[in-house]
């Protein structure tokens, strides 16, 4: 069984936005979607993986977390 860092996705209704991706990143995301399907036995569209991937990245960024906890709200 393949394992990936991203946990299985929860059921949530997303907000739709449009982004432009370089071809290389698009290919990586398609490959990640394949790895996710192998890991969990469930095909998920690549577009549904982008949000949790970004969330995982932001959660792991210690400098960003420090910034968020130290910033003051006006």
CHARMM internal coordinates of N, CA and C (Angstrom, degrees):
IC EDIT
DIST 1 N 1 CA 1.4392
DIST 1 CA 1 C 1.5305
ANGL 1 N 1 CA 1 C 109.09
DIST 1 C 2 N 1.3238
ANGL 1 CA 1 C 2 N 116.62
DIHE 1 N 1 CA 1 C 2 N 134.40
DIST 2 N 2 CA 1.4549
ANGL 1 C 2 N 2 CA 122.11
DIHE 1 CA 1 C 2 N 2 CA 176.34
DIST 2 CA 2 C 1.5199
ANGL 2 N 2 CA 2 C 109.56
DIHE 1 C 2 N 2 CA 2 C -78.04
DIST 2 C 3 N 1.3073
ANGL 2 CA 2 C 3 N 117.19
DIHE 2 N 2 CA 2 C 3 N 142.34
DIST 3 N 3 CA 1.4603
ANGL 2 C 3 N 3 CA 120.68
DIHE 2 CA 2 C 3 N 3 CA 175.02
DIST 3 CA 3 C 1.5135
ANGL 3 N 3 CA 3 C 108.89
DIHE 2 C 3 N 3 CA 3 C -117.87
DIST 3 C 4 N 1.3184
ANGL 3 CA 3 C 4 N 115.47
DIHE 3 N 3 CA 3 C 4 N 145.77
DIST 4 N 4 CA 1.4532
ANGL 3 C 4 N 4 CA 121.93
DIHE 3 CA 3 C 4 N 4 CA 177.00
DIST 4 CA 4 C 1.5222
ANGL 4 N 4 CA 4 C 108.43
DIHE 3 C 4 N 4 CA 4 C -131.19
DIST 4 C 5 N 1.3089
ANGL 4 CA 4 C 5 N 116.74
DIHE 4 N 4 CA 4 C 5 N 157.87
DIST 5 N 5 CA 1.4565
ANGL 4 C 5 N 5 CA 121.36
DIHE 4 CA 4 C 5 N 5 CA -177.07
DIST 5 CA 5 C 1.5278
ANGL 5 N 5 CA 5 C 112.28
DIHE 4 C 5 N 5 CA 5 C -67.40
DIST 5 C 6 N 1.3211
ANGL 5 CA 5 C 6 N 117.14
DIHE 5 N 5 CA 5 C 6 N -35.33
DIST 6 N 6 CA 1.4548
ANGL 5 C 6 N 6 CA 122.06
DIHE 5 CA 5 C 6 N 6 CA -177.13
DIST 6 CA 6 C 1.5207
ANGL 6 N 6 CA 6 C 111.06
DIHE 5 C 6 N 6 CA 6 C -71.54
DIST 6 C 7 N 1.3385
ANGL 6 CA 6 C 7 N 116.70
DIHE 6 N 6 CA 6 C 7 N 131.38
DIST 7 N 7 CA 1.4604
ANGL 6 C 7 N 7 CA 120.95
DIHE 6 CA 6 C 7 N 7 CA 177.24
DIST 7 CA 7 C 1.5299
ANGL 7 N 7 CA 7 C 109.81
DIHE 6 C 7 N 7 CA 7 C -73.57
DIST 7 C 8 N 1.3210
ANGL 7 CA 7 C 8 N 115.87
DIHE 7 N 7 CA 7 C 8 N 165.57
DIST 8 N 8 CA 1.4557
ANGL 7 C 8 N 8 CA 120.53
DIHE 7 CA 7 C 8 N 8 CA 178.48
DIST 8 CA 8 C 1.5239
ANGL 8 N 8 CA 8 C 109.08
DIHE 7 C 8 N 8 CA 8 C -59.81
DIST 8 C 9 N 1.3341
ANGL 8 CA 8 C 9 N 116.39
DIHE 8 N 8 CA 8 C 9 N 138.40
DIST 9 N 9 CA 1.4531
ANGL 8 C 9 N 9 CA 121.09
DIHE 8 CA 8 C 9 N 9 CA -174.85
DIST 9 CA 9 C 1.5241
ANGL 9 N 9 CA 9 C 112.65
DIHE 8 C 9 N 9 CA 9 C -71.90
DIST 9 C 10 N 1.3492
ANGL 9 CA 9 C 10 N 117.04
DIHE 9 N 9 CA 9 C 10 N 138.17
DIST 10 N 10 CA 1.4621
ANGL 9 C 10 N 10 CA 120.14
DIHE 9 CA 9 C 10 N 10 CA 173.96
DIST 10 CA 10 C 1.5304
ANGL 10 N 10 CA 10 C 109.37
DIHE 9 C 10 N 10 CA 10 C -78.74
DIST 10 C 11 N 1.3104
ANGL 10 CA 10 C 11 N 116.63
DIHE 10 N 10 CA 10 C 11 N 163.00
DIST 11 N 11 CA 1.4622
ANGL 10 C 11 N 11 CA 120.29
DIHE 10 CA 10 C 11 N 11 CA 175.66
DIST 11 CA 11 C 1.5266
ANGL 11 N 11 CA 11 C 108.59
DIHE 10 C 11 N 11 CA 11 C -82.14
DIST 11 C 12 N 1.3272
ANGL 11 CA 11 C 12 N 116.56
DIHE 11 N 11 CA 11 C 12 N 114.14
DIST 12 N 12 CA 1.4560
ANGL 11 C 12 N 12 CA 122.77
DIHE 11 CA 11 C 12 N 12 CA 179.19
DIST 12 CA 12 C 1.5142
ANGL 12 N 12 CA 12 C 109.15
DIHE 11 C 12 N 12 CA 12 C -144.37
DIST 12 C 13 N 1.3247
ANGL 12 CA 12 C 13 N 115.91
DIHE 12 N 12 CA 12 C 13 N 148.48
DIST 13 N 13 CA 1.4616
ANGL 12 C 13 N 13 CA 119.83
DIHE 12 CA 12 C 13 N 13 CA 175.81
DIST 13 CA 13 C 1.5250
ANGL 13 N 13 CA 13 C 108.38
DIHE 12 C 13 N 13 CA 13 C -88.13
DIST 13 C 14 N 1.3239
ANGL 13 CA 13 C 14 N 118.27
DIHE 13 N 13 CA 13 C 14 N 118.09
DIST 14 N 14 CA 1.4615
ANGL 13 C 14 N 14 CA 121.15
DIHE 13 CA 13 C 14 N 14 CA -176.27
DIST 14 CA 14 C 1.5325
ANGL 14 N 14 CA 14 C 112.64
DIHE 13 C 14 N 14 CA 14 C -82.96
DIST 14 C 15 N 1.3187
ANGL 14 CA 14 C 15 N 114.97
DIHE 14 N 14 CA 14 C 15 N 162.09
DIST 15 N 15 CA 1.4586
ANGL 14 C 15 N 15 CA 123.26
DIHE 14 CA 14 C 15 N 15 CA 171.21
DIST 15 CA 15 C 1.5234
ANGL 15 N 15 CA 15 C 106.14
DIHE 14 C 15 N 15 CA 15 C -99.24
DIST 15 C 16 N 1.3060
ANGL 15 CA 15 C 16 N 116.91
DIHE 15 N 15 CA 15 C 16 N 128.97
DIST 16 N 16 CA 1.4601
ANGL 15 C 16 N 16 CA 120.62
DIHE 15 CA 15 C 16 N 16 CA -175.08
DIST 16 CA 16 C 1.5282
ANGL 16 N 16 CA 16 C 111.24
DIHE 15 C 16 N 16 CA 16 C -84.37
DIST 16 C 17 N 1.3414
ANGL 16 CA 16 C 17 N 115.10
DIHE 16 N 16 CA 16 C 17 N 129.88
DIST 17 N 17 CA 1.4595
ANGL 16 C 17 N 17 CA 122.22
DIHE 16 CA 16 C 17 N 17 CA 172.07
DIST 17 CA 17 C 1.5265
ANGL 17 N 17 CA 17 C 107.93
DIHE 16 C 17 N 17 CA 17 C -133.44
DIST 17 C 18 N 1.3148
ANGL 17 CA 17 C 18 N 115.48
DIHE 17 N 17 CA 17 C 18 N 161.10
DIST 18 N 18 CA 1.4663
ANGL 17 C 18 N 18 CA 119.94
DIHE 17 CA 17 C 18 N 18 CA 177.80
DIST 18 CA 18 C 1.5214
ANGL 18 N 18 CA 18 C 109.12
DIHE 17 C 18 N 18 CA 18 C -110.83
DIST 18 C 19 N 1.3262
ANGL 18 CA 18 C 19 N 117.05
DIHE 18 N 18 CA 18 C 19 N 134.46
DIST 19 N 19 CA 1.4590
ANGL 18 C 19 N 19 CA 122.68
DIHE 18 CA 18 C 19 N 19 CA 176.94
DIST 19 CA 19 C 1.5236
ANGL 19 N 19 CA 19 C 109.29
DIHE 18 C 19 N 19 CA 19 C -134.23
DIST 19 C 20 N 1.3074
ANGL 19 CA 19 C 20 N 114.95
DIHE 19 N 19 CA 19 C 20 N 154.62
DIST 20 N 20 CA 1.4603
ANGL 19 C 20 N 20 CA 121.13
DIHE 19 CA 19 C 20 N 20 CA 174.51
DIST 20 CA 20 C 1.5108
ANGL 20 N 20 CA 20 C 107.72
DIHE 19 C 20 N 20 CA 20 C -105.85
DIST 20 C 21 N 1.3327
ANGL 20 CA 20 C 21 N 117.10
DIHE 20 N 20 CA 20 C 21 N 129.09
DIST 21 N 21 CA 1.4561
ANGL 20 C 21 N 21 CA 122.49
DIHE 20 CA 20 C 21 N 21 CA -179.52
DIST 21 CA 21 C 1.5160
ANGL 21 N 21 CA 21 C 110.05
DIHE 20 C 21 N 21 CA 21 C -117.12
DIST 21 C 22 N 1.3261
ANGL 21 CA 21 C 22 N 116.99
DIHE 21 N 21 CA 21 C 22 N 142.97
DIST 22 N 22 CA 1.4616
ANGL 21 C 22 N 22 CA 117.93
DIHE 21 CA 21 C 22 N 22 CA 171.84
DIST 22 CA 22 C 1.5333
ANGL 22 N 22 CA 22 C 109.17
DIHE 21 C 22 N 22 CA 22 C -67.50
DIST 22 C 23 N 1.3113
ANGL 22 CA 22 C 23 N 117.43
DIHE 22 N 22 CA 22 C 23 N 151.58
DIST 23 N 23 CA 1.4658
ANGL 22 C 23 N 23 CA 120.38
DIHE 22 CA 22 C 23 N 23 CA -177.64
DIST 23 CA 23 C 1.5316
ANGL 23 N 23 CA 23 C 113.56
DIHE 22 C 23 N 23 CA 23 C -54.76
DIST 23 C 24 N 1.3326
ANGL 23 CA 23 C 24 N 116.91
DIHE 23 N 23 CA 23 C 24 N -37.08
DIST 24 N 24 CA 1.4663
ANGL 23 C 24 N 24 CA 120.04
DIHE 23 CA 23 C 24 N 24 CA -178.63
DIST 24 CA 24 C 1.5272
ANGL 24 N 24 CA 24 C 111.16
DIHE 23 C 24 N 24 CA 24 C -63.84
DIST 24 C 25 N 1.3363
ANGL 24 CA 24 C 25 N 116.88
DIHE 24 N 24 CA 24 C 25 N -42.97
DIST 25 N 25 CA 1.4579
ANGL 24 C 25 N 25 CA 120.65
DIHE 24 CA 24 C 25 N 25 CA 178.99
DIST 25 CA 25 C 1.5224
ANGL 25 N 25 CA 25 C 110.88
DIHE 24 C 25 N 25 CA 25 C -67.56
DIST 25 C 26 N 1.3202
ANGL 25 CA 25 C 26 N 116.89
DIHE 25 N 25 CA 25 C 26 N -38.85
DIST 26 N 26 CA 1.4670
ANGL 25 C 26 N 26 CA 120.38
DIHE 25 CA 25 C 26 N 26 CA 176.58
DIST 26 CA 26 C 1.5250
ANGL 26 N 26 CA 26 C 110.42
DIHE 25 C 26 N 26 CA 26 C -58.87
DIST 26 C 27 N 1.3226
ANGL 26 CA 26 C 27 N 116.04
DIHE 26 N 26 CA 26 C 27 N -44.38
DIST 27 N 27 CA 1.4658
ANGL 26 C 27 N 27 CA 120.24
DIHE 26 CA 26 C 27 N 27 CA 178.21
DIST 27 CA 27 C 1.5236
ANGL 27 N 27 CA 27 C 112.29
DIHE 26 C 27 N 27 CA 27 C -62.55
DIST 27 C 28 N 1.3339
ANGL 27 CA 27 C 28 N 116.73
DIHE 27 N 27 CA 27 C 28 N -41.23
DIST 28 N 28 CA 1.4723
ANGL 27 C 28 N 28 CA 120.28
DIHE 27 CA 27 C 28 N 28 CA 177.60
DIST 28 CA 28 C 1.5223
ANGL 28 N 28 CA 28 C 111.09
DIHE 27 C 28 N 28 CA 28 C -62.70
DIST 28 C 29 N 1.3183
ANGL 28 CA 28 C 29 N 116.85
DIHE 28 N 28 CA 28 C 29 N -41.34
DIST 29 N 29 CA 1.4655
ANGL 28 C 29 N 29 CA 119.94
DIHE 28 CA 28 C 29 N 29 CA 179.21
DIST 29 CA 29 C 1.5351
ANGL 29 N 29 CA 29 C 111.70
DIHE 28 C 29 N 29 CA 29 C -66.37
DIST 29 C 30 N 1.3158
ANGL 29 CA 29 C 30 N 116.79
DIHE 29 N 29 CA 29 C 30 N -37.63
DIST 30 N 30 CA 1.4713
ANGL 29 C 30 N 30 CA 119.53
DIHE 29 CA 29 C 30 N 30 CA 175.74
DIST 30 CA 30 C 1.5263
ANGL 30 N 30 CA 30 C 110.35
DIHE 29 C 30 N 30 CA 30 C -63.96
DIST 30 C 31 N 1.3322
ANGL 30 CA 30 C 31 N 117.09
DIHE 30 N 30 CA 30 C 31 N -41.60
DIST 31 N 31 CA 1.4638
ANGL 30 C 31 N 31 CA 120.75
DIHE 30 CA 30 C 31 N 31 CA 177.04
DIST 31 CA 31 C 1.5261
ANGL 31 N 31 CA 31 C 111.11
DIHE 30 C 31 N 31 CA 31 C -63.74
DIST 31 C 32 N 1.3329
ANGL 31 CA 31 C 32 N 116.59
DIHE 31 N 31 CA 31 C 32 N -39.18
DIST 32 N 32 CA 1.4639
ANGL 31 C 32 N 32 CA 119.76
DIHE 31 CA 31 C 32 N 32 CA 179.22
DIST 32 CA 32 C 1.5250
ANGL 32 N 32 CA 32 C 110.11
DIHE 31 C 32 N 32 CA 32 C -65.10
DIST 32 C 33 N 1.3194
ANGL 32 CA 32 C 33 N 116.79
DIHE 32 N 32 CA 32 C 33 N -38.80
DIST 33 N 33 CA 1.4674
ANGL 32 C 33 N 33 CA 120.21
DIHE 32 CA 32 C 33 N 33 CA 177.77
DIST 33 CA 33 C 1.5258
ANGL 33 N 33 CA 33 C 110.43
DIHE 32 C 33 N 33 CA 33 C -61.31
DIST 33 C 34 N 1.3226
ANGL 33 CA 33 C 34 N 117.58
DIHE 33 N 33 CA 33 C 34 N -37.36
DIST 34 N 34 CA 1.4621
ANGL 33 C 34 N 34 CA 121.21
DIHE 33 CA 33 C 34 N 34 CA 176.41
DIST 34 CA 34 C 1.5242
ANGL 34 N 34 CA 34 C 110.64
DIHE 33 C 34 N 34 CA 34 C -65.25
DIST 34 C 35 N 1.3318
ANGL 34 CA 34 C 35 N 116.70
DIHE 34 N 34 CA 34 C 35 N -44.45
DIST 35 N 35 CA 1.4688
ANGL 34 C 35 N 35 CA 120.77
DIHE 34 CA 34 C 35 N 35 CA 178.95
DIST 35 CA 35 C 1.5286
ANGL 35 N 35 CA 35 C 110.63
DIHE 34 C 35 N 35 CA 35 C -63.41
DIST 35 C 36 N 1.3190
ANGL 35 CA 35 C 36 N 117.17
DIHE 35 N 35 CA 35 C 36 N -39.21
DIST 36 N 36 CA 1.4655
ANGL 35 C 36 N 36 CA 122.20
DIHE 35 CA 35 C 36 N 36 CA 178.00
DIST 36 CA 36 C 1.5267
ANGL 36 N 36 CA 36 C 109.92
DIHE 35 C 36 N 36 CA 36 C -61.85
DIST 36 C 37 N 1.3249
ANGL 36 CA 36 C 37 N 116.39
DIHE 36 N 36 CA 36 C 37 N -43.86
DIST 37 N 37 CA 1.4703
ANGL 36 C 37 N 37 CA 120.87
DIHE 36 CA 36 C 37 N 37 CA 179.53
DIST 37 CA 37 C 1.5279
ANGL 37 N 37 CA 37 C 110.90
DIHE 36 C 37 N 37 CA 37 C -62.45
DIST 37 C 38 N 1.3263
ANGL 37 CA 37 C 38 N 117.25
DIHE 37 N 37 CA 37 C 38 N -40.27
DIST 38 N 38 CA 1.4649
ANGL 37 C 38 N 38 CA 120.45
DIHE 37 CA 37 C 38 N 38 CA 177.40
DIST 38 CA 38 C 1.5226
ANGL 38 N 38 CA 38 C 111.26
DIHE 37 C 38 N 38 CA 38 C -66.73
DIST 38 C 39 N 1.3301
ANGL 38 CA 38 C 39 N 116.55
DIHE 38 N 38 CA 38 C 39 N -38.04
DIST 39 N 39 CA 1.4630
ANGL 38 C 39 N 39 CA 120.71
DIHE 38 CA 38 C 39 N 39 CA -177.61
DIST 39 CA 39 C 1.5194
ANGL 39 N 39 CA 39 C 112.40
DIHE 38 C 39 N 39 CA 39 C -69.92
DIST 39 C 40 N 1.3432
ANGL 39 CA 39 C 40 N 117.19
DIHE 39 N 39 CA 39 C 40 N -38.50
DIST 40 N 40 CA 1.4680
ANGL 39 C 40 N 40 CA 120.67
DIHE 39 CA 39 C 40 N 40 CA -173.58
DIST 40 CA 40 C 1.5253
ANGL 40 N 40 CA 40 C 114.57
DIHE 39 C 40 N 40 CA 40 C -113.96
DIST 40 C 41 N 1.3264
ANGL 40 CA 40 C 41 N 117.17
DIHE 40 N 40 CA 40 C 41 N -1.25
DIST 41 N 41 CA 1.4594
ANGL 40 C 41 N 41 CA 119.78
DIHE 40 CA 40 C 41 N 41 CA 178.78
DIST 41 CA 41 C 1.5168
ANGL 41 N 41 CA 41 C 113.30
DIHE 40 C 41 N 41 CA 41 C 66.37
DIST 41 C 42 N 1.3178
ANGL 41 CA 41 C 42 N 116.11
DIHE 41 N 41 CA 41 C 42 N 24.91
DIST 42 N 42 CA 1.4595
ANGL 41 C 42 N 42 CA 121.46
DIHE 41 CA 41 C 42 N 42 CA -177.43
DIST 42 CA 42 C 1.5156
ANGL 42 N 42 CA 42 C 109.16
DIHE 41 C 42 N 42 CA 42 C -143.22
DIST 42 C 43 N 1.3327
ANGL 42 CA 42 C 43 N 116.92
DIHE 42 N 42 CA 42 C 43 N 122.11
DIST 43 N 43 CA 1.4576
ANGL 42 C 43 N 43 CA 120.24
DIHE 42 CA 42 C 43 N 43 CA 177.40
DIST 43 CA 43 C 1.5296
ANGL 43 N 43 CA 43 C 109.04
DIHE 42 C 43 N 43 CA 43 C -77.03
DIST 43 C 44 N 1.3226
ANGL 43 CA 43 C 44 N 114.81
DIHE 43 N 43 CA 43 C 44 N 129.52
DIST 44 N 44 CA 1.4586
ANGL 43 C 44 N 44 CA 121.83
DIHE 43 CA 43 C 44 N 44 CA 177.10
DIST 44 CA 44 C 1.5228
ANGL 44 N 44 CA 44 C 106.53
DIHE 43 C 44 N 44 CA 44 C -125.27
DIST 44 C 45 N 1.3277
ANGL 44 CA 44 C 45 N 117.27
DIHE 44 N 44 CA 44 C 45 N 132.97
DIST 45 N 45 CA 1.4684
ANGL 44 C 45 N 45 CA 117.99
DIHE 44 CA 44 C 45 N 45 CA 178.54
DIST 45 CA 45 C 1.5285
ANGL 45 N 45 CA 45 C 111.08
DIHE 44 C 45 N 45 CA 45 C -58.00
DIST 45 C 46 N 1.3030
ANGL 45 CA 45 C 46 N 114.79
DIHE 45 N 45 CA 45 C 46 N 142.86
DIST 46 N 46 CA 1.4597
ANGL 45 C 46 N 46 CA 121.13
DIHE 45 CA 45 C 46 N 46 CA -179.96
DIST 46 CA 46 C 1.5142
ANGL 46 N 46 CA 46 C 110.80
DIHE 45 C 46 N 46 CA 46 C -53.66
DIST 46 C 47 N 1.3127
ANGL 46 CA 46 C 47 N 117.48
DIHE 46 N 46 CA 46 C 47 N -37.12
DIST 47 N 47 CA 1.4593
ANGL 46 C 47 N 47 CA 121.29
DIHE 46 CA 46 C 47 N 47 CA -177.81
DIST 47 CA 47 C 1.5257
ANGL 47 N 47 CA 47 C 112.25
DIHE 46 C 47 N 47 CA 47 C -62.65
DIST 47 C 48 N 1.3298
ANGL 47 CA 47 C 48 N 118.00
DIHE 47 N 47 CA 47 C 48 N -28.27
DIST 48 N 48 CA 1.4577
ANGL 47 C 48 N 48 CA 121.25
DIHE 47 CA 47 C 48 N 48 CA 179.40
DIST 48 CA 48 C 1.5328
ANGL 48 N 48 CA 48 C 112.06
DIHE 47 C 48 N 48 CA 48 C -80.70
DIST 48 C 49 N 1.3152
ANGL 48 CA 48 C 49 N 117.55
DIHE 48 N 48 CA 48 C 49 N -13.13
DIST 49 N 49 CA 1.4610
ANGL 48 C 49 N 49 CA 121.06
DIHE 48 CA 48 C 49 N 49 CA 179.01
DIST 49 CA 49 C 1.5291
ANGL 49 N 49 CA 49 C 112.49
DIHE 48 C 49 N 49 CA 49 C -89.07
DIST 49 C 50 N 1.3215
ANGL 49 CA 49 C 50 N 117.66
DIHE 49 N 49 CA 49 C 50 N -19.42
DIST 50 N 50 CA 1.4649
ANGL 49 C 50 N 50 CA 120.69
DIHE 49 CA 49 C 50 N 50 CA -175.46
DIST 50 CA 50 C 1.5215
ANGL 50 N 50 CA 50 C 111.67
DIHE 49 C 50 N 50 CA 50 C -60.45
DIST 50 C 51 N 1.3183
ANGL 50 CA 50 C 51 N 118.19
DIHE 50 N 50 CA 50 C 51 N -46.79
DIST 51 N 51 CA 1.4614
ANGL 50 C 51 N 51 CA 121.02
DIHE 50 CA 50 C 51 N 51 CA -178.30
DIST 51 CA 51 C 1.5289
ANGL 51 N 51 CA 51 C 112.57
DIHE 50 C 51 N 51 CA 51 C -60.65
DIST 51 C 52 N 1.3369
ANGL 51 CA 51 C 52 N 119.80
DIHE 51 N 51 CA 51 C 52 N -50.46
DIST 52 N 52 CA 1.4577
ANGL 51 C 52 N 52 CA 118.24
DIHE 51 CA 51 C 52 N 52 CA 178.53
DIST 52 CA 52 C 1.5244
ANGL 52 N 52 CA 52 C 113.85
DIHE 51 C 52 N 52 CA 52 C -66.18
DIST 52 C 53 N 1.3170
ANGL 52 CA 52 C 53 N 117.78
DIHE 52 N 52 CA 52 C 53 N -29.91
DIST 53 N 53 CA 1.4643
ANGL 52 C 53 N 53 CA 120.25
DIHE 52 CA 52 C 53 N 53 CA 175.92
DIST 53 CA 53 C 1.5296
ANGL 53 N 53 CA 53 C 109.19
DIHE 52 C 53 N 53 CA 53 C -65.58
DIST 53 C 54 N 1.3262
ANGL 53 CA 53 C 54 N 117.37
DIHE 53 N 53 CA 53 C 54 N -45.57
DIST 54 N 54 CA 1.4599
ANGL 53 C 54 N 54 CA 120.78
DIHE 53 CA 53 C 54 N 54 CA 177.75
DIST 54 CA 54 C 1.5238
ANGL 54 N 54 CA 54 C 111.18
DIHE 53 C 54 N 54 CA 54 C -62.99
DIST 54 C 55 N 1.3143
ANGL 54 CA 54 C 55 N 117.13
DIHE 54 N 54 CA 54 C 55 N -41.89
DIST 55 N 55 CA 1.4675
ANGL 54 C 55 N 55 CA 120.77
DIHE 54 CA 54 C 55 N 55 CA 178.26
DIST 55 CA 55 C 1.5177
ANGL 55 N 55 CA 55 C 111.01
DIHE 54 C 55 N 55 CA 55 C -60.90
DIST 55 C 56 N 1.3258
ANGL 55 CA 55 C 56 N 116.92
DIHE 55 N 55 CA 55 C 56 N -44.79
DIST 56 N 56 CA 1.4694
ANGL 55 C 56 N 56 CA 120.86
DIHE 55 CA 55 C 56 N 56 CA 179.34
DIST 56 CA 56 C 1.5263
ANGL 56 N 56 CA 56 C 110.47
DIHE 55 C 56 N 56 CA 56 C -62.36
DIST 56 C 57 N 1.3213
ANGL 56 CA 56 C 57 N 116.72
DIHE 56 N 56 CA 56 C 57 N -40.19
DIST 57 N 57 CA 1.4623
ANGL 56 C 57 N 57 CA 120.49
DIHE 56 CA 56 C 57 N 57 CA 178.59
DIST 57 CA 57 C 1.5234
ANGL 57 N 57 CA 57 C 110.38
DIHE 56 C 57 N 57 CA 57 C -62.92
DIST 57 C 58 N 1.3336
ANGL 57 CA 57 C 58 N 116.87
DIHE 57 N 57 CA 57 C 58 N -48.36
DIST 58 N 58 CA 1.4646
ANGL 57 C 58 N 58 CA 120.35
DIHE 57 CA 57 C 58 N 58 CA -178.56
DIST 58 CA 58 C 1.5263
ANGL 58 N 58 CA 58 C 111.76
DIHE 57 C 58 N 58 CA 58 C -65.83
DIST 58 C 59 N 1.3257
ANGL 58 CA 58 C 59 N 117.68
DIHE 58 N 58 CA 58 C 59 N -37.43
DIST 59 N 59 CA 1.4653
ANGL 58 C 59 N 59 CA 121.55
DIHE 58 CA 58 C 59 N 59 CA 178.35
DIST 59 CA 59 C 1.5266
ANGL 59 N 59 CA 59 C 111.39
DIHE 58 C 59 N 59 CA 59 C -64.77
DIST 59 C 60 N 1.3319
ANGL 59 CA 59 C 60 N 117.19
DIHE 59 N 59 CA 59 C 60 N -30.56
DIST 60 N 60 CA 1.4591
ANGL 59 C 60 N 60 CA 121.47
DIHE 59 CA 59 C 60 N 60 CA -176.97
DIST 60 CA 60 C 1.5311
ANGL 60 N 60 CA 60 C 112.78
DIHE 59 C 60 N 60 CA 60 C -87.78
DIST 60 C 61 N 1.3138
ANGL 60 CA 60 C 61 N 117.74
DIHE 60 N 60 CA 60 C 61 N -9.34
DIST 61 N 61 CA 1.4624
ANGL 60 C 61 N 61 CA 121.56
DIHE 60 CA 60 C 61 N 61 CA -177.24
DIST 61 CA 61 C 1.5290
ANGL 61 N 61 CA 61 C 109.23
DIHE 60 C 61 N 61 CA 61 C -85.46
DIST 61 C 62 N 1.3219
ANGL 61 CA 61 C 62 N 115.70
DIHE 61 N 61 CA 61 C 62 N 99.66
DIST 62 N 62 CA 1.4707
ANGL 61 C 62 N 62 CA 120.76
DIHE 61 CA 61 C 62 N 62 CA -175.93
DIST 62 CA 62 C 1.5296
ANGL 62 N 62 CA 62 C 112.25
DIHE 61 C 62 N 62 CA 62 C -63.65
DIST 62 C 63 N 1.3074
ANGL 62 CA 62 C 63 N 117.85
DIHE 62 N 62 CA 62 C 63 N -38.85
DIST 63 N 63 CA 1.4616
ANGL 62 C 63 N 63 CA 120.38
DIHE 62 CA 62 C 63 N 63 CA 179.42
DIST 63 CA 63 C 1.5302
ANGL 63 N 63 CA 63 C 110.20
DIHE 62 C 63 N 63 CA 63 C -63.03
DIST 63 C 64 N 1.3229
ANGL 63 CA 63 C 64 N 116.76
DIHE 63 N 63 CA 63 C 64 N -40.52
DIST 64 N 64 CA 1.4569
ANGL 63 C 64 N 64 CA 120.66
DIHE 63 CA 63 C 64 N 64 CA 178.44
DIST 64 CA 64 C 1.5237
ANGL 64 N 64 CA 64 C 110.98
DIHE 63 C 64 N 64 CA 64 C -66.68
DIST 64 C 65 N 1.3279
ANGL 64 CA 64 C 65 N 116.60
DIHE 64 N 64 CA 64 C 65 N -41.51
DIST 65 N 65 CA 1.4682
ANGL 64 C 65 N 65 CA 120.15
DIHE 64 CA 64 C 65 N 65 CA 178.39
DIST 65 CA 65 C 1.5251
ANGL 65 N 65 CA 65 C 110.56
DIHE 64 C 65 N 65 CA 65 C -62.78
DIST 65 C 66 N 1.3234
ANGL 65 CA 65 C 66 N 117.08
DIHE 65 N 65 CA 65 C 66 N -40.85
DIST 66 N 66 CA 1.4664
ANGL 65 C 66 N 66 CA 121.15
DIHE 65 CA 65 C 66 N 66 CA 178.30
DIST 66 CA 66 C 1.5290
ANGL 66 N 66 CA 66 C 109.85
DIHE 65 C 66 N 66 CA 66 C -63.23
DIST 66 C 67 N 1.3153
ANGL 66 CA 66 C 67 N 116.30
DIHE 66 N 66 CA 66 C 67 N -43.07
DIST 67 N 67 CA 1.4566
ANGL 66 C 67 N 67 CA 120.76
DIHE 66 CA 66 C 67 N 67 CA 177.36
DIST 67 CA 67 C 1.5338
ANGL 67 N 67 CA 67 C 110.84
DIHE 66 C 67 N 67 CA 67 C -59.19
DIST 67 C 68 N 1.3176
ANGL 67 CA 67 C 68 N 116.66
DIHE 67 N 67 CA 67 C 68 N -47.30
DIST 68 N 68 CA 1.4693
ANGL 67 C 68 N 68 CA 119.94
DIHE 67 CA 67 C 68 N 68 CA -178.23
DIST 68 CA 68 C 1.5160
ANGL 68 N 68 CA 68 C 112.82
DIHE 67 C 68 N 68 CA 68 C -62.96
DIST 68 C 69 N 1.3280
ANGL 68 CA 68 C 69 N 117.36
DIHE 68 N 68 CA 68 C 69 N -38.60
DIST 69 N 69 CA 1.4667
ANGL 68 C 69 N 69 CA 119.66
DIHE 68 CA 68 C 69 N 69 CA -179.21
DIST 69 CA 69 C 1.5264
ANGL 69 N 69 CA 69 C 111.92
DIHE 68 C 69 N 69 CA 69 C -76.47
DIST 69 C 70 N 1.3314
ANGL 69 CA 69 C 70 N 117.78
DIHE 69 N 69 CA 69 C 70 N -22.46
DIST 70 N 70 CA 1.4672
ANGL 69 C 70 N 70 CA 120.02
DIHE 69 CA 69 C 70 N 70 CA -178.25
DIST 70 CA 70 C 1.5233
ANGL 70 N 70 CA 70 C 113.34
DIHE 69 C 70 N 70 CA 70 C -95.31
DIST 70 C 71 N 1.3333
ANGL 70 CA 70 C 71 N 118.16
DIHE 70 N 70 CA 70 C 71 N -16.36
DIST 71 N 71 CA 1.4643
ANGL 70 C 71 N 71 CA 117.97
DIHE 70 CA 70 C 71 N 71 CA -176.50
DIST 71 CA 71 C 1.5280
ANGL 71 N 71 CA 71 C 109.69
DIHE 70 C 71 N 71 CA 71 C -73.78
DIST 71 C 72 N 1.2968
ANGL 71 CA 71 C 72 N 114.72
DIHE 71 N 71 CA 71 C 72 N 147.19
DIST 72 N 72 CA 1.4573
ANGL 71 C 72 N 72 CA 119.67
DIHE 71 CA 71 C 72 N 72 CA -179.99
DIST 72 CA 72 C 1.5155
ANGL 72 N 72 CA 72 C 109.05
DIHE 71 C 72 N 72 CA 72 C -101.20
DIST 72 C 73 N 1.3029
ANGL 72 CA 72 C 73 N 115.57
DIHE 72 N 72 CA 72 C 73 N 143.05
DIST 73 N 73 CA 1.4551
ANGL 72 C 73 N 73 CA 121.10
DIHE 72 CA 72 C 73 N 73 CA 179.61
DIST 73 CA 73 C 1.5224
ANGL 73 N 73 CA 73 C 107.79
DIHE 72 C 73 N 73 CA 73 C -93.89
DIST 73 C 74 N 1.3399
ANGL 73 CA 73 C 74 N 118.16
DIHE 73 N 73 CA 73 C 74 N 125.01
DIST 74 N 74 CA 1.4784
ANGL 73 C 74 N 74 CA 120.34
DIHE 73 CA 73 C 74 N 74 CA -179.08
DIST 74 CA 74 C 1.5199
ANGL 74 N 74 CA 74 C 112.55
DIHE 73 C 74 N 74 CA 74 C -66.28
END
COOR INIT
IC SEED 1 N 1 CA 1 C
IC BUILD
